[in-house]
Amino acid sequence: MHFSRFSPVRFAHLPTPLEPLPGLTEHLTRDTGQGPALWIKRDDCTGLAGGGNKTRKLEFLLGDALANDADTLVTQGAIQSNHVRQTAAAAARFGMKCEIILEARTGSNAQDYNRSGNVLLDELLGARLRTVPGGTDMNQELAKVAAEVADAGGRPSVIPGGGSNSIGALGYAECALEMVAQANEMGLEIDRIVTATGSAGTHAGLVAGLAVMGADIPVLGIGVRAPKDVQEANVFRLALETAALLGHADRVTRDMVVANCDYVGAGYGLIDAAVIDALKTIARTDAILLDPVYTGKAMKGLIALAQSGEFDGETVVFLHTGGAQGLFGYQTELEGHLG
Ligand SMILES: *Cc1c(COP(=O)(O)O)cnc(C)c1O
């Protein structure tokens, strides 16, 4: 796969570590003597103002924006969006302006949710924020703000929510290549990759990259918002588009896209006891900080599935997509449950 063809700009700290999770592996196998051997791909360490999975996508998206001579990045996300924080950071890094539309998607009125965590960092990074009610047509808002920027003489580049178009997803096709190269170097045989799946670019990019290189490693996406049929359809469509950019759409088939959306709970960004339990468990077994919205929910699913025997005997890589900065937006929901 020839990524230079897409002229990414390079600022991520890569390759990210691929390392074992001895504590959680022991925790999950202790009682039955069975379960997965767990590894973790540390994309929480991609380096851009806290890092996370949006950084890899932004290398390609910024490359595209700069090629089009943009001077302003325009994007959107939920209030505690990690994508927004990383986009604000990328704009700062390249001397660009950043216009952000935040959707009050969870309906939370909590001070920490609305002001702390990623929001505080967005402002620190110099982005301009505006907030719209939950359920707003965010693509329409993006177009509106881009038009305002252009009217004022700016040159906007619109980055979709989560950075999830085929250009952004190239970042995760590249991650697939990086991960397989690391596994080969270490003599590690990966049976499954598990990732949170939301706006679909991460999951789709991984599927496309693995398919195009013929790696034959299944990916399990654990949904954080949409039901399974919708999520799988979104991921499949984007995986096809991404593989097409790489010149091999024919290598992606529908059966390669698997999402489990049984762990969403009450909805996007809403946490429950099992999410808090997952956050606490891996913090205490391996000193890994997950986030409440994505990786905590994915880990809730991974732990439940491991306990049901789903991964027995497998080597499973959990993709840590970042987001721990969002923990501070959930302080009031977390404190009192950390004992
Ligand atoms: C955005 C995000 C995800 C989901 O990635 P998508 O490409 O949107 O599916 C997972 N984890 C974290 C921490 C995120 O910020």
The ligand as an SDF file (V2000), in Angstrom:
LIG
                    3D

 15 15  0  0  0  0  0  0  0  0999 V2000
  -13.6570    8.7900   17.7560 C   0  0  0  0  0  0  0  0  0  0  0  0
  -13.2280    7.7640   18.7330 C   0  0  0  0  0  0  0  0  0  0  0  0
  -13.4740    6.3930   18.5200 C   0  0  0  0  0  0  0  0  0  0  0  0
  -14.2750    5.8800   17.3610 C   0  0  0  0  0  0  0  0  0  0  0  0
  -13.5810    5.9500   16.1480 O   0  0  0  0  0  0  0  0  0  0  0  0
  -14.4220    6.1240   14.8060 P   0  0  0  0  0  0  0  0  0  0  0  0
  -13.4110    6.1830   13.7550 O   0  0  0  0  0  0  0  0  0  0  0  0
  -15.2260    7.3860   14.9810 O   0  0  0  0  0  0  0  0  0  0  0  0
  -15.3410    4.9610   14.6850 O   0  0  0  0  0  0  0  0  0  0  0  0
  -12.9800    5.4850   19.4180 C   0  0  0  0  0  0  0  0  0  0  0  0
  -12.3140    5.8900   20.5210 N   0  0  0  0  0  0  0  0  0  0  0  0
  -12.0960    7.1840   20.7830 C   0  0  0  0  0  0  0  0  0  0  0  0
  -11.3820    7.5270   22.0380 C   0  0  0  0  0  0  0  0  0  0  0  0
  -12.5450    8.1650   19.9000 C   0  0  0  0  0  0  0  0  0  0  0  0
  -12.3100    9.4500   20.1840 O   0  0  0  0  0  0  0  0  0  0  0  0
  1  2  1  0
  2  3  1  0
  2 14  2  0
  3  4  1  0
  3 10  2  0
  4  5  1  0
  5  6  1  0
  6  7  2  0
  6  8  1  0
  6  9  1  0
 10 11  1  0
 11 12  2  0
 12 13  1  0
 12 14  1  0
 14 15  1  0
M  END
$$$$
